[in-house]
Amino acid sequence: MLKAGLALNVAIEAPNGRHLTRSLIILYQISRVFVKIYGEKLKSTASAGGIIINDKNEVALTCHEGGRHWNFPKGRVEPGENLEETAQREVYEETGIKDAKLVKFLGKYQRFRLGADGISENKSELKIIYLYLFKSNQTKMKPIDPDNPCAEWFAKDKILDILKHPKDKKFFRSIVDNI
């Protein structure tokens, strides 16, 4: 739990006594703003998943939140898993693709969890998302995960129109020429 006092304790332990008062005030003000905006608790979770390309150069997306929005297959890292294992598992669970071949790590980005409407942000959870590139020649997808009941292939040039979250779009825009 983050409290304004936590920032005060950190500032008091600062080695540079000359700037202690200034650091103390700045850190205290930042922590007060953080608590006011995000509340006392902010959960941070790591997720891993994949951008899957098929033989037709299409991209697989899965539907989430009862079909209200589409995104790349991804999910939380489970205890004992590394990021690649999580990405592979999530690709399989959310698409049913069995032959997905890991090609390379694409990058990571952060965003807040989507709200219940599939567009707004739920600022109680900050997600750190690690995405990998996968290739597959499987044409039909049948998701196993009941929370993500559908998956479809889409042309690359349609993906930005389908994704809802601005940071998902920004990430895809940054890597699309390299996949």
FENFEN-V919074 format. One record per helix or strand of 2 or more residues. SS is the DSSP state (h for helix, s for strand). FROM is the first residue (numbers start at 1). TO is the last residue. Records with the same first field share a line. If there is no record, write none. Layout:
SS = FROM-TO, FROM-TO
This chain:
h = 4-12, 17-38, 65-67, 83-95, 156-162, 166-178
s = 43-53, 58-64, 69-71, 73-76, 101-114, 121-135, 151-155
